[in-house]
């Protein structure tokens, strides 16, 4: 079992729909990252959080440390949101490495 | 462009050859990371530098792999005697590294390696 699990693996939505991507992890963490990867490889950091909720534009990220679960929400989705969304955790072991989930591939149709 | 730069973008090589990739991090960033990503998977950690010191190294990094960051600026990742299983996207990332707390990472566009 992977330390970081994401669901769903693939997600198709119509433009304007509200989208939720889930991330569960099995280890103690000091921070959780949500990242976006477009075809061709480039990865962009969206959020880094260790508690509560963060919002940036149409994106909202929440985390529940007790339940070891985080969600990424996209409101009013748009075709340009189509990408792979990846969850990654920094374990509370003092090491700097991130452990990544396998990603959720999102396709938003017009 | 002041982002993380990786070269080359693509590398095709024959099995058994040596390859070297370069990463130029954001100039004021002390921390530099190498990750490897295969198709349909999330990135896997390879190694981490704080300035010129290689502080963390994954068990994935066999003795055919070596990474350096000689002056605490750019880094190189060398793979000797490449195997087909080395085919992957090699990603470099950097972060500020001024505190022990978790930090936002900035990624390069990666080097896609194909071993024939």
Interface residues (C-beta under 8 A of the other chain):
Chain A: X4 X30 X31 X33 X35 X40 X41 X42 X43 X44 X45 X48 X50 X86 X88 X90 X94 X95 X96 X97 X98 X99 X100 X101 X102 X103
Chain B: X31 X33 X35 X37 X40 X41 X42 X43 X44 X45 X48 X50 X55 X56 X58 X89 X91 X93 X100 X101 X102 X103 X104 X105 X106 X107 X109 X110 X112
